[in-house]
Amino acid sequence: MKKSISAGVAHGLFPITGMMCAVCSGTVEHVIASVPGVVAVEVNLATATASIEWNRKEVSPEAIAEKVKEAGYEMIVATDVAQAVDEQERKELRTYRGLQIKTLMAWILTIPIAVICMAHVHFPHYEFVIAVLALAVMAGCGFRFYVKGWLSLRVGRPSMDTLVALSTMVSYMFSLFNIFYASYWTSRGLGADLYFEASAMIVAFVLTGKLMEARAKRNTGSALRALMCMQPDEATLCGPDGERKSVPISVLRPDDLVLVRPGERMPVDGIVSEGSSAVDESMLTGEPLPVEKSVGDTVSAGTLNGLGSLTVRATKVGSSTLLSGIIDAVRNAQGSKPPVQRLADRISSYFVPGVIGISLLTFAIWMLAGGGVQMALLSAVSVLVIACPCALGLATPTAIMVGIGRAAQNHILIKDAASLELLAKTKVLAFDKTGTLTEGRPKVTDVASAEGGKLSADDIAVIYGLEERSEHPLAGALVAWASLSDARAVVPEQFTYHPGMGICGRIGSDEWWAGSMRMAENNCGAIPASIRDRLDVWSDEGSGIVMFGKNSELKAAFRISDTLKSEAKSVVGQLKKLGIRPVLLTGDSAKVADAIAREVGIDDVYAGALPADKQRIVAELKSSYGIVAMVGDGINDSQALAEADISVAMGSGSDIAMDVAQVTVAGGLLSALPKAVRLSGATVKIIRENLFWAFIYNVIGIPLAAGALYPFAGILLNPMFASAAMAASSVSVVCNSLRLKNVKVD
């Protein structure tokens, strides 16, 4: 919602609590837009956020929040992202737990009412018992409907809450009237029916739908908090006099020198001024192999230092670092409004006031036609009861919940309803490489022996013993390889780590070593041409290389690389048959990416992509093709995952990727992806059928309730039958949704 832009405009993304449907988000958007000084506003129901541009000279976020509060919602204004996300999660968790209790209590109280009324279990003063029980359901469990319904009506934006409140209150008050003044009807030859069960069941049904939606929206801020934890709170500052002291990172400035010890995360973006070490940059590149860093090399905040100490001169600090840029990008992408809105949400803004209008019109027409107060009131109440949004409200969530349950059986964890709907419309699916198409765990894939044959058992025992004591990321691959042999690890008598080069161990009078090419050249001089040729090929293909030798003798070279998942080629083929264009999007080199793409059958390859590049490429693909899904497993994928229309994380990857993603494939099973697409198509079909029948039910039911057939056939649908019809429509929607349990997705 835009207005003309003036000077001094600020922008912010603010969490909104209390929204339950599209009418709610539309109300909040309308209220904020009407505040003088607000330039633009976009409210996102899925992420429960409002993106607002405002003129600092005319209005403040606090003033906007007050207006939102008057409409029955809450806008969280915090000093930083972490505080806002934390407060939003706290409030949403409290609301969710409250909904659980209220829904349970509503059904506990409603079931006895339904049994008494529908089974005609009459006992002395039973009508007062069910009146009290129904009032307990309405006031105790459904109180928010009446508060929110009134507030939304007051601002001229009636919502589903308004319709629920009106229909239940009229039904209850009409029934209460019939208890005390039954003779008013019986003296005229009419029955004084009670409709307390309708009031209670409406509240119970709608609360159940609200609980389903709330469960899908929980923990929306956990991804941001996890990203923030990647940056340490403190750093070791090196003073000009050599003094070292621990300080909060907020006091760091460009050109400061900071000491990063082994196992610590980089607190700043900077340049190494002293020391050497292997740095794990997988959070940025997604690649499992560490990168050797020495004087003059750049490092990024949040990356993990290896076994050597580094002194880093800061170039970017605080909000200027690459990690902070990723955090901002994820937050903004998550807060942007999705391109697709559910049909029920779009129609609901017209449906609610339309039903209220029809009810009032029905009452007026019967009064003018001489039908009397009773007929006019019965017909008006019937319209409100039969048009209660139970079927409409359950049409989507019941299908989604069954679909989500079916997905879980196939190792697909769905985080929200929109993603399950959108998967069927996917045009492009972008794959990350490492951990997605590949296993994501380095393995020894080739060995080049200096003697041309296999390594002896004694040599394997030595490399086994050396690497067992190493903390280098590649050591695990060598230990796993050696453990497959019959050799038993030989424990070195002395063990030394050489930062940036490798490890050495003394066994008897011999010095054994394992490490980089530089270590091999330092120990044994020139590397034989027979091995050098293979090393060049391995290096060009992006594999890790570990050299191994004794004293000045080169024993062998190990190639360590990531391997393709066995089902990758089949999955890519199935996606193509479903009409989806596969794309490879990786931070790895072009040679490695092209080789993987050829093997699995992917034609479009984007290599050497950093997090910001991945996000940009996903945005371009969306512009060119339409709905884009992104599959990834690492922190480096979080920006692209947030930018994509549907984000899919491999369950074997990082927690942050899974938090950002709307869909998680448990255990990293690629074969689940085509199943997810097929299940999405089946779910969307069921949702459309549910919506069709819910709307047809209203198209037929509302005129019947209004008495359209009475002048011709003498048929007048009283509220009791209207309530039964309403319940039947809800049951039909649920039964139709249960058909998803038998849909084939293989």
N, C-alpha and C positions, 0 to 999 in steps of 0.2 A: 504494500500500500504506500504510494509515493506522494510527496508534496513538492513544491518548489524548494530547491536547496539554496540556503543562504550561507554567509560566512560564519566561521567559528563552529562548524558542525563536528560533533563527536560521535563515535560509534562504539557500541558495546553489545555483548551477547549475555542475556540475563536468564537464569533458570526461572521457570514458572511452575508453580505447584497447584494442584486442584483441578486440572483439566482432564476431562474424561471422554470427550467426543469432539467431532469437527465443529459442532456448534459452539462448544466451549472455546476452542482456539479462535474461532471467528469472532466471538464476543470479546475476548481479550485483545485481539488485533483491532477491533473497532474502537474499544475503549482507549487504547494507547494512541491510536491514530487521531482521536478527537482531542487529545491534550494539546493545548497551544504550545508551540515550540518543537513538537515532534515532526521531523522531516520525513522519515520513512520507518516502516515497521513490517516485519514478517515473522509470524508466529508459527513454530513447527511443533505439531502435536506429538510426533514420534519421539523427538528428543526433549520435549517439554522446555523449549527455550524460545526467547523472543530476541530477534536481531533488530536493534533500534538505532536510528540516527536521530540526534537531537541537537538543538541549538543551545550551547552552554549559557548564553546570555538570557534565554527565555525560560528554561526549565531545567530541572535536575533529575537524575535517576530516582532519587528519593521521592520527589513529587509525583513522578509517573507511577511509582510503586503504590502510592497512596490511592490513586485512582483505580489501579488494578484491584486493590484490596476492597474498595467500595463495591466492585462488581462481583465479589465473592471468591477471588483467587489471590494468590500471593506471588509477587515478583521479588526474587532474592537479589539484593544489592550488596556485593561484597568487594573488599579491597583488592583481592586477587583471584585468579582462576581456582587455585587449590581450595580456598575458603568457600567459594561459591559452589563448587562441585561437591565438597564435603557436606555443606549444609543442605543442598538439594537431595543428596542420597539419604541423609538422616531423616528428612521430612518424608520422603517417598517410602522409606522402609517403615516408618511409623504409620503412614496411611495404609500401606499394604497389610500390615499386621492387624490394624483396626478393621479393614475390610474382611479379612479372614474370620475374625470373631463375629462381626455383624452378619455375615452371610450364613455362618453356622447357626447362630441364634435365630435368624429369620426362618430357616427351614425347620428347626426344632419346634418353633411356635406355630408355623404355618401348617405343618402336616396334621396335627390334631384338629385344626379348624376345618381343613379340607375333608377329613374323615367324618367329622360331625355333620357338616353341611351336605356333602355329596352322598353319604350313606344314610342320611336322615336319622342319625342317632340323637333322638330327642329325650331330654330329661328335664326336670324342673329347673327353670331359669337358665337353660342352656344358652339362650340368646345373649344373656349378659356375660356368660363365660367367653363365648367367641368374640364378643365385642371388646372385652378387655384384652384378650390375646391378640386380636387384630390391631388394637391401639398400641400394644407393646411392640409389635412388628413395625408399625408405621413410625411411632415416636422414638423407639429405642434403636431400631436397625436402619430405618430409612429417613432419619431426621435431616440428613444432608440434602436429600431430594427437595424437601420443602424450603430449606434455607436458600439453596442454590436456585431453585425454581423461582422463588420470589425475587431474588436479586437480579437474575437474568431478565425477568419480566419487567422489573423496575427500570432497567437500562434499555428496554425496547428490543431485546434479543432473546425471546423465549427459546428454551432449549428442551432437550429430552427430559431433563429434570422437571421442567415446568409441566410437561404433559403427564409425567408420572405422578407429580404432586396433585394436579387437578383431578385426574381420573380416580386416584385412590381416595382423595378427600371427598369428592362428590359421592362416590360409591358408599363410603363409610357414613357420611352424614345422612344420605338417603336411607341407609339401613337403620341408623340410629332413630331417625324419624319414624320408621315403620315399627320399631319396638314400642315406642311410647304412644304413638298415634295410629295404631293399626286400624282402629275403627274408622278412621278417615277414608280408608280404601274399602274395608269390608262392608261398610254401610252402602257403598256404591256398587257392590257386587264384584269387587276386584280383590286380588290377593295382595297381602302385605309382605312381599318377599324380602329376604335379607341377602346382602351381597358382601358380607365381611370377608369371605374367603377370597373374593376377587381382589380386594384391597391388599390382603396379606400376600397372595401369590404374585401379584404384580411386583411388589417390593422385593420378594425373594428371588424371582426370576431376573430382575434387572440387576440386583446386587451380584448375582452369579456371573452375569455378563461383565460387570465392572471388574470383578475379581480376576477374570480371565485376562482382560486387557491390562490390568495393573501388573499381573505376574510377568507379562511380556516386556514391560517397560522398566523393570527394576535395574538398579546399578548402572545407569547411563553414564555416570562420571568416573567409573573405576578405571577405564582406559587412560584417561587424562592423569589420574593420580599415579598410576603405575609408570607412565612416561616421566612424570616429575621426579619419581624416585630414582631415575637413572642418573640424575645430577646430584652429586654429594652436597650436603649442607655446609661442610667446612672444607678448607684447603690449607695446606702448609705453605705459608708465605716466607720467601727467602729475603731477608733484609740486606741492605747495602754492606753491613758490617759482618755478614755471614750468619747472623742470628736467624733462627727458624722458629716460627710461632704459628699455632693453629688459629685461623680466623674464619668468620662466616664468609661465604662466597659473595655476599652482597657488598662487601667492602673492597673486593678486588677491582682493579682498574687495568686498562690496556698497558702493556709494557711491564707489569708486575711479573716477578719470577716466582713460580710455585714448584714445590717438590712433590712428585707423584711417586709414592713407594709401590713396591710389588703388590699386586692384588687390589690396588685402589683404582677408582674411576677418575677420568680426567675432569677437573672442575671448570676448565675453560677451553676455548679454541685457541690454539697457539702453535708455536714453533719450538722444537726440541733444541735447547741450547747446551745441554750436557747429558751424557749417558746414552745407553742403548738398551732396547728391550723389544720383545714381541708384543704387539698390541692387538687385542681382539676388537675388530671393527665391525663385527657381524650385525650390530644394532643399526649400522648405516648401510652396509653393502649386502648383508644377508649371507656372506660367504664365511664358511666355518674356519678357513685357514687364517691364522694370525699374520699380521704384517710387521716385518722388522722395521723398527724406527731407530734412527740415530740422529746426530747433530744436523740440523737444517731441515728435517722432515716435519710435516705438519701433523697435528693431532686434533681431535674433536672432543668436545665435552660429552661425557657419558660413556665414552669408549673405555674398555677395561685394560689396564696395564698388566703386563706379564711378570716375569721374574726379575727384571732389571729396574733400577731406579732411574727416573727421568727428571730433569729440571726443564720446565717449560716456560717460555716467555709468552704471556697472554697477548693475543691479538683481538679477541672478542670475548666479552664477559656478559653475565646476566642474560637479559632478554635478547641480546645480539647473537648468541651462539646458535650453531646449527641445530642443536637439540631443542632450544627454545622455539626456533622456527618450525620444527616438526610439531611441537605441542600446539602452537597457535594454528597451524594448518589443519591438524586433526580436529581441533575444537570448532573451527569455522566450517569445515566440510561437514561435520556431524550436525551442526546447527542449521545448515541450509535446508530449505524446504524441498522435499522430493518432488519429482515431476508428475508422479501419478497419485491421484487421490481416489479413495474408494467411492464407489457409486453411492453407497448408503450415506456416507458422510456428506457428499455433495447435495443429496436430496433432502437430508434431514433439516437443513436450515429453512426449507420451504414447507416441509412436511408438518412440523410442529405447529406453527401459526395457522397453517391451513386446516388442520384437524380442529383446533380451537374455534376457528371461524365457522367451520361446518357445524360444529356442535351448537354454537350460539344461533346460527341461522336455522338449524332444525327446530330449536325451541321456539324461535320467533314465528316460523311458518306454521307450526301446529297451533300456536296460540291464535294467530290471525285466521286460521282455517276453522277455528271453533273446536279443536280437538280437546281442549281443556288442559288444565295445569298438569294433571297426571300423565296424560299421553305425551305432552310436550317435554316434561321432565324425564320420563322413561326413555324417550327417543334420544334426547340430548345426552343423557348418561350413557346410553348404549353406544352412542358414537364415540364418546371418550374411552369407554372400556374396550370396545372392539378394536379401536385404533391405537391402543396402547402399544408402544414400540417393542414389545417382547420379541415377536417373530423377526421384525426388522433388525432389532438389536442383536439377536442371536444368530442371524443369517451368516454373518462373517465369522464371529469368534468360535462358534461350534465347529464349523468346517476347519478353521485354522487349528483349533485344539486337537481335533482328530488327526489332521494332517501332520501336526508337530509330533504327536505320539507315534504315528506311523513312520515318520522320518527318524525318530530316535531308535526305532527298531532296526533301522538300516544304517546306524552309526552317523546320522546327520542331526546335529543339534541346532534347532532354529531359535534365534534370539528374538525376532519380532515378526509380526504378521505380514508387514509390507514386503519383506524379502521373499517370503514364500509365494506371495502373489506375483512378484516381479520376475522370479526365476524363469517362469514359463515364457516371458517376453524377451529374454536375453538375446541380443544379437552378436555380442562379442564377449568371449571369456579370456581374460588376460591371466596367464600363469607366471608366477615367480618360478625360478629354477630350483634353487637350493632348498631342500626340505619339502618341496611341492612335487615337482616332477622327479627329483632325485631324492635319495634317502636322507641327505643332510648330515650324514656321519662319515668322516674321512675313513677310508679303508686302504690297505695296501693292495694295489691292483697290478703291480709289476715289480720284479726284482731283476736288476742287472748285476751279475756277479763278475768280478774282475777276472776270474779264472775261466769264465765261460760256462760253467755248470751251475749246479745248485750249491747253496751255502751248506757247510757241514753242520752237523748237530752241535758241535762245540761253538761254532760262530753264532748260531741261533741262540744258544744258551747265554752267550755274553750279551748280545743285543737285547735279549729278554731282561736280563738283570739290570742293564743300564737304564732302559726306558721305564722299567717299573719304578725307578727312583726319580724320574723326570716329571716335572709338572707342565711341560710344553704341551699344547693342544694336540700335536701330532703323535705324541708318545703313546696315547691310548690306542691308536691304530696299529702301531708296531707291536705293542703288548698283545693285542687281540690276535694279530697274525702269528706271533711266536707261540702263543698259547695253543694254537691248533696243531703244533708239532709235538713230538714226544720229548722234546728237550725240557730240562729243568733249569730255571733261572740261576745264573752264577752271580753271587753277590760280590760286587767290587770292594776291594779293601779300602780304597779311597775314592771319593766322588766329588767332582768339581763342576760347577756350572759357569760357563763363559757367556755373559750376556751378548745377545745378538749373533752368537756363533753356534753353540751347542754344549755338549756335556762330555766329560772325560772320566774314566774310572781305571784305577790301577788294580791289576790282577797278577799277582806274582811280580815278575820283573817287567811285565809288559804294560804299556799305556794304551788302553782301548778308547775309542772316541766315536761319537755320532753327532752329526749336525749339518751345517750349511755347506754350500759349495766353497765358501771362503775358508771354513775350517779344514776341508779336504785339501785345498790348495796350500794352506799353511803347513799341513802335516806331511803331505806326500808330493808336493809340487804339481807337475802337469798331470791332468787326468787322461787316461788312455783314450785314444780316438774311438775305440769300439763302444765305450761307455758314453763318451762325450756326445756322439751322434744321437743316442737315445735320450740323453739329458736335454738336448736342444728340442727334441720333439715333445717331451714331457712338459718342458717349460712353456713352449708355444701354446700348448693346450691347457695351460693354467693349473697344472697339477703341482702338489707339494712334493719336494724332493728332500730326502734325508740320506746323507753320505755316511758310510760306516767303514771303520778301518782299525788297524793295530799298528802302533808306532808310526812308521812312515809308509806303511803298506795300505793301499786301498783295498778293502774287501768287497764292498758292494754298494749299490745305490738303490734306494727304495722309492718307488713312485706311489704317492698317496693322493687319492682323488675321491670325489663323490660318485656314486653309482646311480644309474637310472632305475626308478621303480619298475617292477616287472609289469605292472598293469598300465603304465603311462601311455604306451602306443595304442592299446585297445580303447582306453578312455577318450583319447583325442579323436579316434575314428568314430566312436559313438556320438560324440558331441557334434561332429561334422554332419552326421546323418540326421541329427535333430535340428539342423539348420543354424548352428552356432559356429562363429568364426573364431578359432583358437589363435592366441597371440602369446609369444614368449617375451616376458619383460623382466630383465635381470641386470644386476650390477656387475656380473661377470664379464670377462672379455668376449669380443666378437667371435673369436675362434671357438671357444668353448661353447658359447650360446648357439652358434651355427651348427656345430656337431650334434648337440642335443636335439635341436629343432629338426634336423634331417632325420634323426633316428626315430622320433615320435610322429613325424608328419605335420609339423607346424611350418607354415610358409612365412608368416610375419614375425620378425625378430627385432627386438630393441635391446641392445647390449650396452654395458657400461653405464647403466642408469642409476643415479643416486636417488634418495627419497623424493626430492623435489622434482627430479626428471620423471620419475614414475607417476607422480601425481599429475604433472602436465600432460604426459602421454595419455593417461586415462581420460583426462578432460577432453583431449583432442579426439580420442576414439568415440566418446559420447557424442561429440558434435558431428562426427562423420557417419556413425552407424546407428546411434540410438542407445538402447539400454545396454550397459556394460557391466559385467561382473568381474571382480578381481579375486584371484586365489593366491594367498600368500601365507607365510608362516613366521615371519620375523618382524622385529621392531622397524626395520628399514622399509617394510611394506605398509606400515600403519597409515601413512599419508595417502597412498594410493587406495588402500582399502576404504578409508573414509571418503575419498573422492568418488569412488565407484557407486553406481546405483545399487548394486548388490555386492557385499563384501563377504568373502568366504575364507576362513582360516583353517589351516591344517591343525588338528588337535595335538599333533606331536611337536608343534612349534612354540613360540613364545606366548606368555600369558597376555601380553599387551596386544599382539595381533588378534588373539581370540576375543579380547575385550572390545576392540574396535569393530570387529567383524560382526555381521548380522547372522552368519551361518558358520558353524564349526563342524568340520569333518573329523569325528573322533578317531584317534589312532592314525590319522594321516592317510586313510584309505581313499585313494583317488577314485576307485570304482564307485564310490558313493555319489560322485558328482552327476553322472547321467541319471541316476535314480532320483536325485533331488530335483532335476529339471522335469522329469516325467511326473513326479509326485506333485510338483508345483502346478503343472498343466491340469492334472486331475482335480486338485484343490480349487483352482480358479473356476473350473467348470461347475463344481458343486456349489461354490459361492454364488455364481450367476444363477443357478437353478433356485437356490434358497431365496435370493433377492427377488427373482421373478415371482415365486409363489407367495412371498411375503407381500409384495406389491399387489399381486392379483387378489390376494385375500382381502386387502384393504379396499381395492377397487370394487369388489363385489360386496364385502361386508359392511362398509360404511353406508352405502345407499340403503341396504337392508335395515341396518340399525336406525337410520333416519326415518324409516317407515315408507320408503318409496313404493313398496308393493301393497301397502294397506288400502289405498283407494281402489285397487283393482282386484286383489285377492283376499283382503282382510287379514293379511299377515303382518304382525307387528313383533319385531324381535326385541324381547325385553332384556334388561341387563344380565339376567341369569344365563340366558342362552348366549348372549354376547360374550360373557366371561368364559363359557365353555368353548365357544368358537375360538376365542383368543388363546386358550390353553391348547386346543387342538392344533392351531397353527404353529405354536411353538414346538409341540411334540413332532409335528411333521418335518419341521426344519432340522431338529436334532436327529431324527431317524434318517433323513436324507444325507446328513453329514456323516453318519456312521457307515455309509456305503464306502467311504474312503478306506476303511479297514480291509476291504477285499480287492482294492484296485491293484493291478499288476504294475510294478515299477522296474522289474528286471529286464 
